[in-house]
Amino acid sequence: MNLFTWGEKKIQSFNIWDFAVFKVYLFFLGMMAGAYFSSFVLSYFWDFTILVVASLAWILYKIFRV
């Protein structure tokens, strides 16, 4: 089984809420990476970091659960 087959099988187990969490994760990760020196992002950096980590933990849980 190659990586793409494995990934497709895991993604098929996602529901609409899992995709929403994944999109939130990507949004905040991109915002933090793309606007790192912005004063708005820097003032809420740890709040966004918590959202990114929580979203990533949820997605990884859904992917690797048995």
ABEGO torsion letter per residue (X at the ends): XBAAAAAAAAAAABBAAAAAAAAAAAAAAAAAAAAAABAAAAAAAAAAAAAAAAAAAAAAAAAABX
